[in-house]
């Protein structure tokens, strides 16, 4: 589960960066041209992934 949390955290961070790049209109036209690639979409996806990362890190469970 630690690896899953790490992967979700990295993907969440990348989505946040993509949301910021889209918001300041630095993203390439092929990414910013579609209707679903708004800054709100990328930042919402980042929030979901980062919350999933925290849940995966906390919910690892103990092995006895």
mmCIF file as gemmi writes it, N, C-alpha and C atoms, coordinates in Angstrom:
data_model
loop_
_atom_site.group_PDB
_atom_site.id
_atom_site.type_symbol
_atom_site.label_atom_id
_atom_site.label_alt_id
_atom_site.label_comp_id
_atom_site.label_asym_id
_atom_site.label_entity_id
_atom_site.label_seq_id
_atom_site.pdbx_PDB_ins_code
_atom_site.Cartn_x
_atom_site.Cartn_y
_atom_site.Cartn_z
_atom_site.occupancy
_atom_site.B_iso_or_equiv
_atom_site.pdbx_formal_charge
_atom_site.auth_seq_id
_atom_site.auth_asym_id
_atom_site.pdbx_PDB_model_num
ATOM 1 N N . UNK Axp A 1 ? 0.81 -1.196 0 1 0 ? 1 A 1
ATOM 2 C CA . UNK Axp A 1 ? 0 0 0 1 0 ? 1 A 1
ATOM 3 C C . UNK Axp A 1 ? 0.852 1.258 0 1 0 ? 1 A 1
ATOM 4 N N . UNK Axp A 2 ? 2.061 1.172 0.492 1 0 ? 2 A 1
ATOM 5 C CA . UNK Axp A 2 ? 2.938 2.334 0.491 1 0 ? 2 A 1
ATOM 6 C C . UNK Axp A 2 ? 3.299 2.768 -0.913 1 0 ? 2 A 1
ATOM 7 N N . UNK Axp A 3 ? 3.488 1.777 -1.781 1 0 ? 3 A 1
ATOM 8 C CA . UNK Axp A 3 ? 3.815 2.088 -3.172 1 0 ? 3 A 1
ATOM 9 C C . UNK Axp A 3 ? 2.605 2.714 -3.863 1 0 ? 3 A 1
ATOM 10 N N . UNK Axp A 4 ? 1.417 2.207 -3.552 1 0 ? 4 A 1
ATOM 11 C CA . UNK Axp A 4 ? 0.199 2.783 -4.129 1 0 ? 4 A 1
ATOM 12 C C . UNK Axp A 4 ? 0.027 4.233 -3.695 1 0 ? 4 A 1
ATOM 13 N N . UNK Axp A 5 ? 0.282 4.515 -2.432 1 0 ? 5 A 1
ATOM 14 C CA . UNK Axp A 5 ? 0.185 5.889 -1.944 1 0 ? 5 A 1
ATOM 15 C C . UNK Axp A 5 ? 1.203 6.784 -2.639 1 0 ? 5 A 1
ATOM 16 N N . UNK Axp A 6 ? 2.391 6.257 -2.841 1 0 ? 6 A 1
ATOM 17 C CA . UNK Axp A 6 ? 3.438 7.021 -3.517 1 0 ? 6 A 1
ATOM 18 C C . UNK Axp A 6 ? 3.04 7.319 -4.967 1 0 ? 6 A 1
ATOM 19 N N . UNK Axp A 7 ? 2.515 6.335 -5.663 1 0 ? 7 A 1
ATOM 20 C CA . UNK Axp A 7 ? 2.105 6.515 -7.065 1 0 ? 7 A 1
ATOM 21 C C . UNK Axp A 7 ? 0.949 7.514 -7.163 1 0 ? 7 A 1
ATOM 22 N N . UNK Axp A 8 ? -0.041 7.383 -6.281 1 0 ? 8 A 1
ATOM 23 C CA . UNK Axp A 8 ? -1.167 8.318 -6.31 1 0 ? 8 A 1
ATOM 24 C C . UNK Axp A 8 ? -0.721 9.74 -5.984 1 0 ? 8 A 1
ATOM 25 N N . UNK Axp A 9 ? 0.233 9.87 -5.082 1 0 ? 9 A 1
ATOM 26 C CA . UNK Axp A 9 ? 0.751 11.192 -4.754 1 0 ? 9 A 1
ATOM 27 C C . UNK Axp A 9 ? 1.474 11.833 -5.916 1 0 ? 9 A 1
ATOM 28 N N . UNK Axp A 10 ? 2.29 11.047 -6.612 1 0 ? 10 A 1
ATOM 29 C CA . UNK Axp A 10 ? 3.003 11.565 -7.781 1 0 ? 10 A 1
ATOM 30 C C . UNK Axp A 10 ? 2.015 11.965 -8.88 1 0 ? 10 A 1
ATOM 31 N N . UNK Axp A 11 ? 1.036 11.123 -9.147 1 0 ? 11 A 1
ATOM 32 C CA . UNK Axp A 11 ? 0.039 11.452 -10.177 1 0 ? 11 A 1
ATOM 33 C C . UNK Axp A 11 ? -0.78 12.68 -9.783 1 0 ? 11 A 1
ATOM 34 N N . UNK Axp A 12 ? -1.116 12.791 -8.504 1 0 ? 12 A 1
ATOM 35 C CA . UNK Axp A 12 ? -1.848 13.972 -8.033 1 0 ? 12 A 1
ATOM 36 C C . UNK Axp A 12 ? -1.038 15.242 -8.196 1 0 ? 12 A 1
ATOM 37 N N . UNK Axp A 13 ? 0.247 15.164 -7.902 1 0 ? 13 A 1
ATOM 38 C CA . UNK Axp A 13 ? 1.118 16.328 -8.09 1 0 ? 13 A 1
ATOM 39 C C . UNK Axp A 13 ? 1.245 16.719 -9.549 1 0 ? 13 A 1
ATOM 40 N N . UNK Axp A 14 ? 1.363 15.732 -10.42 1 0 ? 14 A 1
ATOM 41 C CA . UNK Axp A 14 ? 1.452 16.025 -11.854 1 0 ? 14 A 1
ATOM 42 C C . UNK Axp A 14 ? 0.153 16.636 -12.386 1 0 ? 14 A 1
ATOM 43 N N . UNK Axp A 15 ? -0.976 16.155 -11.894 1 0 ? 15 A 1
ATOM 44 C CA . UNK Axp A 15 ? -2.259 16.74 -12.315 1 0 ? 15 A 1
ATOM 45 C C . UNK Axp A 15 ? -2.395 18.172 -11.812 1 0 ? 15 A 1
ATOM 46 N N . UNK Axp A 16 ? -1.891 18.444 -10.618 1 0 ? 16 A 1
ATOM 47 C CA . UNK Axp A 16 ? -1.937 19.817 -10.099 1 0 ? 16 A 1
ATOM 48 C C . UNK Axp A 16 ? -1.081 20.74 -10.953 1 0 ? 16 A 1
ATOM 49 N N . UNK Axp A 17 ? 0.089 20.27 -11.336 1 0 ? 17 A 1
ATOM 50 C CA . UNK Axp A 17 ? 0.959 21.074 -12.204 1 0 ? 17 A 1
ATOM 51 C C . UNK Axp A 17 ? 0.277 21.302 -13.553 1 0 ? 17 A 1
ATOM 52 N N . UNK Axp A 18 ? -0.359 20.266 -14.087 1 0 ? 18 A 1
ATOM 53 C CA . UNK Axp A 18 ? -1.052 20.411 -15.373 1 0 ? 18 A 1
ATOM 54 C C . UNK Axp A 18 ? -2.217 21.394 -15.251 1 0 ? 18 A 1
ATOM 55 N N . UNK Axp A 19 ? -2.917 21.386 -14.113 1 0 ? 19 A 1
ATOM 56 C CA . UNK Axp A 19 ? -3.999 22.344 -13.893 1 0 ? 19 A 1
ATOM 57 C C . UNK Axp A 19 ? -3.494 23.77 -13.839 1 0 ? 19 A 1
ATOM 58 N N . UNK Axp A 20 ? -2.359 23.975 -13.195 1 0 ? 20 A 1
ATOM 59 C CA . UNK Axp A 20 ? -1.781 25.322 -13.126 1 0 ? 20 A 1
ATOM 60 C C . UNK Axp A 20 ? -1.323 25.766 -14.509 1 0 ? 20 A 1
ATOM 61 N N . UNK Axp A 21 ? -0.683 24.872 -15.252 1 0 ? 21 A 1
ATOM 62 C CA . UNK Axp A 21 ? -0.238 25.226 -16.601 1 0 ? 21 A 1
ATOM 63 C C . UNK Axp A 21 ? -1.409 25.537 -17.523 1 0 ? 21 A 1
ATOM 64 N N . UNK Axp A 22 ? -2.504 24.819 -17.354 1 0 ? 22 A 1
ATOM 65 C CA . UNK Axp A 22 ? -3.692 25.091 -18.164 1 0 ? 22 A 1
ATOM 66 C C . UNK Axp A 22 ? -4.333 26.414 -17.75 1 0 ? 22 A 1
ATOM 67 N N . UNK Axp A 23 ? -4.33 26.719 -16.458 1 0 ? 23 A 1
ATOM 68 C CA . UNK Axp A 23 ? -4.953 27.957 -15.968 1 0 ? 23 A 1
ATOM 69 C C . UNK Axp A 23 ? -4.212 29.198 -16.461 1 0 ? 23 A 1
ATOM 70 N N . UNK Axp A 24 ? -2.887 29.127 -16.536 1 0 ? 24 A 1
ATOM 71 C CA . UNK Axp A 24 ? -2.132 30.29 -17.004 1 0 ? 24 A 1
ATOM 72 C C . UNK Axp A 24 ? -1.887 30.238 -18.51 1 0 ? 24 A 1
ATOM 73 N N . UNK Axp A 25 ? -2.537 29.283 -19.166 1 0 ? 25 A 1
ATOM 74 C CA . UNK Axp A 25 ? -2.524 29.123 -20.621 1 0 ? 25 A 1
ATOM 75 C C . UNK Axp A 25 ? -1.122 28.906 -21.182 1 0 ? 25 A 1
ATOM 76 N N . UNK Axp A 26 ? -0.341 28.079 -20.495 1 0 ? 26 A 1
ATOM 77 C CA . UNK Axp A 26 ? 0.978 27.702 -20.972 1 0 ? 26 A 1
ATOM 78 C C . UNK Axp A 26 ? 0.921 26.343 -21.659 1 0 ? 26 A 1
ATOM 79 N N . UNK Axp A 27 ? -0.141 25.578 -21.367 1 0 ? 27 A 1
ATOM 80 C CA . UNK Axp A 27 ? -0.274 24.229 -21.91 1 0 ? 27 A 1
ATOM 81 C C . UNK Axp A 27 ? -0.363 24.286 -23.432 1 0 ? 27 A 1
ATOM 82 N N . UNK Axp A 28 ? 0.155 23.285 -24.09 1 0 ? 28 A 1
ATOM 83 C CA . UNK Axp A 28 ? 0.067 23.238 -25.554 1 0 ? 28 A 1
ATOM 84 C C . UNK Axp A 28 ? -1.386 23.201 -26.031 1 0 ? 28 A 1
ATOM 85 N N . UNK Axp A 29 ? -1.586 23.609 -27.245 1 0 ? 29 A 1
ATOM 86 C CA . UNK Axp A 29 ? -2.936 23.721 -27.795 1 0 ? 29 A 1
ATOM 87 C C . UNK Axp A 29 ? -3.632 22.366 -27.881 1 0 ? 29 A 1
ATOM 88 N N . UNK Axp A 30 ? -2.909 21.295 -28.138 1 0 ? 30 A 1
ATOM 89 C CA . UNK Axp A 30 ? -3.567 19.987 -28.246 1 0 ? 30 A 1
ATOM 90 C C . UNK Axp A 30 ? -4.067 19.494 -26.893 1 0 ? 30 A 1
ATOM 91 N N . UNK Axp A 31 ? -3.519 20.004 -25.814 1 0 ? 31 A 1
ATOM 92 C CA . UNK Axp A 31 ? -4.013 19.644 -24.49 1 0 ? 31 A 1
ATOM 93 C C . UNK Axp A 31 ? -5.104 20.605 -24.063 1 0 ? 31 A 1
ATOM 94 N N . UNK Axp A 32 ? -4.928 21.881 -24.287 1 0 ? 32 A 1
ATOM 95 C CA . UNK Axp A 32 ? -5.886 22.89 -23.844 1 0 ? 32 A 1
ATOM 96 C C . UNK Axp A 32 ? -7.064 23.033 -24.801 1 0 ? 32 A 1
ATOM 97 N N . UNK Axp A 33 ? -7.021 22.384 -25.961 1 0 ? 33 A 1
ATOM 98 C CA . UNK Axp A 33 ? -8.067 22.553 -26.957 1 0 ? 33 A 1
ATOM 99 C C . UNK Axp A 33 ? -9.328 21.768 -26.676 1 0 ? 33 A 1
ATOM 100 N N . UNK Axp A 34 ? -9.222 20.663 -25.951 1 0 ? 34 A 1
ATOM 101 C CA . UNK Axp A 34 ? -10.395 19.841 -25.684 1 0 ? 34 A 1
ATOM 102 C C . UNK Axp A 34 ? -11.265 20.488 -24.609 1 0 ? 34 A 1
ATOM 103 N N . UNK Axp A 35 ? -12.551 20.186 -24.644 1 0 ? 35 A 1
ATOM 104 C CA . UNK Axp A 35 ? -13.484 20.798 -23.699 1 0 ? 35 A 1
ATOM 105 C C . UNK Axp A 35 ? -13.289 20.297 -22.271 1 0 ? 35 A 1
ATOM 106 N N . UNK Axp A 36 ? -12.878 19.05 -22.109 1 0 ? 36 A 1
ATOM 107 C CA . UNK Axp A 36 ? -12.776 18.474 -20.767 1 0 ? 36 A 1
ATOM 108 C C . UNK Axp A 36 ? -11.447 18.782 -20.089 1 0 ? 36 A 1
ATOM 109 N N . UNK Axp A 37 ? -10.534 19.416 -20.761 1 0 ? 37 A 1
ATOM 110 C CA . UNK Axp A 37 ? -9.235 19.7 -20.145 1 0 ? 37 A 1
ATOM 111 C C . UNK Axp A 37 ? -9.17 21.129 -19.628 1 0 ? 37 A 1
ATOM 112 N N . UNK Axp A 38 ? -10.088 21.468 -18.771 1 0 ? 38 A 1
ATOM 113 C CA . UNK Axp A 38 ? -10.062 22.784 -18.158 1 0 ? 38 A 1
ATOM 114 C C . UNK Axp A 38 ? -9.208 22.72 -16.897 1 0 ? 38 A 1
ATOM 115 N N . UNK Axp A 39 ? -8.853 23.877 -16.363 1 0 ? 39 A 1
ATOM 116 C CA . UNK Axp A 39 ? -8.032 23.895 -15.159 1 0 ? 39 A 1
ATOM 117 C C . UNK Axp A 39 ? -8.788 23.294 -13.984 1 0 ? 39 A 1
ATOM 118 N N . UNK Axp A 40 ? -10.085 23.453 -13.971 1 0 ? 40 A 1
ATOM 119 C CA . UNK Axp A 40 ? -10.881 22.879 -12.894 1 0 ? 40 A 1
ATOM 120 C C . UNK Axp A 40 ? -10.863 21.365 -12.899 1 0 ? 40 A 1
ATOM 121 N N . UNK Axp A 41 ? -10.884 20.783 -14.094 1 0 ? 41 A 1
ATOM 122 C CA . UNK Axp A 41 ? -10.811 19.325 -14.208 1 0 ? 41 A 1
ATOM 123 C C . UNK Axp A 41 ? -9.499 18.809 -13.645 1 0 ? 41 A 1
ATOM 124 N N . UNK Axp A 42 ? -8.38 19.42 -14.037 1 0 ? 42 A 1
ATOM 125 C CA . UNK Axp A 42 ? -7.066 18.942 -13.594 1 0 ? 42 A 1
ATOM 126 C C . UNK Axp A 42 ? -6.892 19.104 -12.097 1 0 ? 42 A 1
ATOM 127 N N . UNK Axp A 43 ? -7.35 20.237 -11.549 1 0 ? 43 A 1
ATOM 128 C CA . UNK Axp A 43 ? -7.188 20.452 -10.12 1 0 ? 43 A 1
ATOM 129 C C . UNK Axp A 43 ? -8.122 19.555 -9.306 1 0 ? 43 A 1
ATOM 130 N N . UNK Axp A 44 ? -9.321 19.288 -9.805 1 0 ? 44 A 1
ATOM 131 C CA . UNK Axp A 44 ? -10.227 18.362 -9.116 1 0 ? 44 A 1
ATOM 132 C C . UNK Axp A 44 ? -9.66 16.951 -9.147 1 0 ? 44 A 1
ATOM 133 N N . UNK Axp A 45 ? -9.096 16.558 -10.273 1 0 ? 45 A 1
ATOM 134 C CA . UNK Axp A 45 ? -8.465 15.245 -10.365 1 0 ? 45 A 1
ATOM 135 C C . UNK Axp A 45 ? -7.27 15.149 -9.425 1 0 ? 45 A 1
ATOM 136 N N . UNK Axp A 46 ? -6.523 16.236 -9.297 1 0 ? 46 A 1
ATOM 137 C CA . UNK Axp A 46 ? -5.387 16.255 -8.374 1 0 ? 46 A 1
ATOM 138 C C . UNK Axp A 46 ? -5.858 16.079 -6.937 1 0 ? 46 A 1
ATOM 139 N N . UNK Axp A 47 ? -6.941 16.743 -6.567 1 0 ? 47 A 1
ATOM 140 C CA . UNK Axp A 47 ? -7.463 16.617 -5.209 1 0 ? 47 A 1
ATOM 141 C C . UNK Axp A 47 ? -7.899 15.18 -4.935 1 0 ? 47 A 1
ATOM 142 N N . UNK Axp A 48 ? -8.602 14.568 -5.881 1 0 ? 48 A 1
ATOM 143 C CA . UNK Axp A 48 ? -9.059 13.191 -5.704 1 0 ? 48 A 1
ATOM 144 C C . UNK Axp A 48 ? -7.865 12.247 -5.55 1 0 ? 48 A 1
ATOM 145 N N . UNK Axp A 49 ? -6.855 12.418 -6.376 1 0 ? 49 A 1
ATOM 146 C CA . UNK Axp A 49 ? -5.692 11.543 -6.3 1 0 ? 49 A 1
ATOM 147 C C . UNK Axp A 49 ? -4.897 11.755 -5.018 1 0 ? 49 A 1
ATOM 148 N N . UNK Axp A 50 ? -4.757 12.995 -4.581 1 0 ? 50 A 1
ATOM 149 C CA . UNK Axp A 50 ? -4.017 13.261 -3.351 1 0 ? 50 A 1
ATOM 150 C C . UNK Axp A 50 ? -4.767 12.762 -2.119 1 0 ? 50 A 1
ATOM 151 N N . UNK Axp A 51 ? -6.084 12.873 -2.105 1 0 ? 51 A 1
ATOM 152 C CA . UNK Axp A 51 ? -6.864 12.313 -1.003 1 0 ? 51 A 1
ATOM 153 C C . UNK Axp A 51 ? -6.772 10.788 -1.022 1 0 ? 51 A 1
ATOM 154 N N . UNK Axp A 52 ? -6.783 10.205 -2.215 1 0 ? 52 A 1
ATOM 155 C CA . UNK Axp A 52 ? -6.589 8.762 -2.323 1 0 ? 52 A 1
ATOM 156 C C . UNK Axp A 52 ? -5.219 8.331 -1.844 1 0 ? 52 A 1
ATOM 157 N N . UNK Axp A 53 ? -4.231 9.163 -2.063 1 0 ? 53 A 1
ATOM 158 C CA . UNK Axp A 53 ? -2.886 8.881 -1.583 1 0 ? 53 A 1
ATOM 159 C C . UNK Axp A 53 ? -2.838 8.862 -0.056 1 0 ? 53 A 1
ATOM 160 N N . UNK Axp A 54 ? -3.485 9.82 0.566 1 0 ? 54 A 1
ATOM 161 C CA . UNK Axp A 54 ? -3.532 9.863 2.02 1 0 ? 54 A 1
ATOM 162 C C . UNK Axp A 54 ? -4.303 8.655 2.553 1 0 ? 54 A 1
ATOM 163 N N . UNK Axp A 55 ? -5.397 8.307 1.912 1 0 ? 55 A 1
ATOM 164 C CA . UNK Axp A 55 ? -6.193 7.157 2.361 1 0 ? 55 A 1
ATOM 165 C C . UNK Axp A 55 ? -5.402 5.856 2.229 1 0 ? 55 A 1
ATOM 166 N N . UNK Axp A 56 ? -4.639 5.731 1.156 1 0 ? 56 A 1
ATOM 167 C CA . UNK Axp A 56 ? -3.835 4.528 0.972 1 0 ? 56 A 1
ATOM 168 C C . UNK Axp A 56 ? -2.7 4.463 1.984 1 0 ? 56 A 1
ATOM 169 N N . UNK Axp A 57 ? -2.151 5.606 2.351 1 0 ? 57 A 1
ATOM 170 C CA . UNK Axp A 57 ? -1.064 5.628 3.323 1 0 ? 57 A 1
ATOM 171 C C . UNK Axp A 57 ? -1.576 5.33 4.736 1 0 ? 57 A 1
ATOM 172 N N . UNK Axp A 58 ? -2.735 5.845 5.087 1 0 ? 58 A 1
ATOM 173 C CA . UNK Axp A 58 ? -3.261 5.649 6.43 1 0 ? 58 A 1
ATOM 174 C C . UNK Axp A 58 ? -3.888 4.265 6.579 1 0 ? 58 A 1
ATOM 175 N N . UNK Axp A 59 ? -4.551 3.778 5.553 1 0 ? 59 A 1
ATOM 176 C CA . UNK Axp A 59 ? -5.262 2.526 5.634 1 0 ? 59 A 1
ATOM 177 C C . UNK Axp A 59 ? -4.427 1.31 5.283 1 0 ? 59 A 1
ATOM 178 N N . UNK Axp A 60 ? -3.16 1.344 5.564 1 0 ? 60 A 1
ATOM 179 C CA . UNK Axp A 60 ? -2.284 0.219 5.207 1 0 ? 60 A 1
ATOM 180 C C . UNK Axp A 60 ? -2.586 -1.022 6.009 1 0 ? 60 A 1
ATOM 181 N N . UNK Axp A 61 ? -3.062 -0.871 7.195 1 0 ? 61 A 1
ATOM 182 C CA . UNK Axp A 61 ? -3.384 -2.024 8.02 1 0 ? 61 A 1
ATOM 183 C C . UNK Axp A 61 ? -2.136 -2.624 8.641 1 0 ? 61 A 1
ATOM 184 N N . UNK Axp A 62 ? -2.311 -3.237 9.763 1 0 ? 62 A 1
ATOM 185 C CA . UNK Axp A 62 ? -1.173 -3.826 10.452 1 0 ? 62 A 1
ATOM 186 C C . UNK Axp A 62 ? -1.117 -5.33 10.268 1 0 ? 62 A 1
ATOM 187 N N . UNK Axp A 63 ? 0.046 -5.839 10.066 1 0 ? 63 A 1
ATOM 188 C CA . UNK Axp A 63 ? 0.224 -7.297 9.961 1 0 ? 63 A 1
ATOM 189 C C . UNK Axp A 63 ? 0.896 -7.771 11.245 1 0 ? 63 A 1
ATOM 190 N N . UNK Axp A 64 ? 0.269 -8.733 11.889 1 0 ? 64 A 1
ATOM 191 C CA . UNK Axp A 64 ? 0.818 -9.225 13.149 1 0 ? 64 A 1
ATOM 192 C C . UNK Axp A 64 ? 1.4 -10.596 12.991 1 0 ? 64 A 1
